[in-house]
Amino acid sequence: MTKQLKAEVERLWKHVQELKDKLMAERHAEGERVMGYEIKKNIPIADRTKETPKYPFSKMEIGDCFDVPLKEIKPYKLRQIVYAYAYRMKIKLLTRTLPDENVVRIWRIL
């Protein structure tokens, strides 16, 4: 390869890199998709939303219970939710599946 040809290839390569950088900067500035995600600028952080709890664990006193229909959630999933909540709150909850009534009953026992 001649020196003249090498110089031309290097010049063209630099030009391609400049065009690529310019294109990426434009895409980034316009909020276009980069790597499959849209990058957004100057959007304020949203406040945390306080979801209303699905189950009334925090309102229960010792001896209280409530029923969850079996069609709403699988018993093993509900037990996971119940015991995780009980562990975090340092309380005791008990679950029993009552197939005759088609419910899972949850008691607070401590």
N, C-alpha and C positions, 0 to 999 in steps of 0.2 A: 504494500500500500504506500502510495506516495505521501510526502509530507502535506501536500496540498489537499489530498483526499482526506487524510486524518484530521486536518484542521476543519474541513467542511463537516465531517461527521461529528466532531466535538461541538461545533457551532450549532448544528441542528439538534443534537442531544440537549444542549443547554436550553435551546428554544422550546423543545418539547417539555422539559422540566418546568420552565417558567409558565407555560400554558397550563400545565397540570396544576401547579400551585395556585394560579389565578382562578382556575375553575373550582378548585376545592374551597378557596376563600369565598368565592361568590355563592357557592352552595351553602356554606356554613352561615354566611350573612343572611341569606334568604330563608333560612330555617328548613332547607330541603333535607331529604333523608340522607344520612351518612351511615354506612354500615347497617342499613335497615332501620335506623331510628331517626326520628325527626328531632333536631336540636332546636330548642326554643330559647329565646332570650328575653330578659327583663320580665319574667312572670313571677309575681309575688308568691311566697310560700303560703299554702292554704292552711287555715286553722285546723286543728284536729277536730274531727267530728266525734261527738260522744254518742255512740250507738246505744239504743235502748236494748237492754239485755233480753235475750229470748226466753230465759228461764228465771223465775223469781227467787233464786237462791239467797240473795242478800236480804230479802224481806222475811225470810223464814225464821221462826223461833223454834226452839227445841220442842219436838213433838209434832210439828207441822208437816204436812205432806202435800204433794200435788201429783197429778197424772199427766203423762205425755202419751198421746195415741201412738200405737205401734206403726200405723201407716205414715206417721210424720218422720220417724228416724229409726234406724236399726238399733236394737237394744245395746249391742256392744259399742256402737259409736256414742250413744247417750251415756253409757257407763264411763267411757273415757272422759267425756266432758265433765260429768258430775264429779268424778274422783280427782280430776285435775283441779277443778275449782275448789273442792274441799281441801286439797293439799295446800294450795296457795293461801287460802283464807284460814287455815288451821282450824277447821271445823270437821265434824263427822257427818257424812251423808250416807244413806243406804238406799239401794235400788232393788226392786223386785219386779220381774216381768210377770204380769197377770194375764195369761192368754185367754182366760174365760171372759175378761172384761176388755181385751184388746188394748191394754195400756201397760206402760211401765210406770210404777209408782215410786216416788222419791221422797224419803223422809229425812228430816234433820234430827239426828240423835244425840248430838253434843255440840 
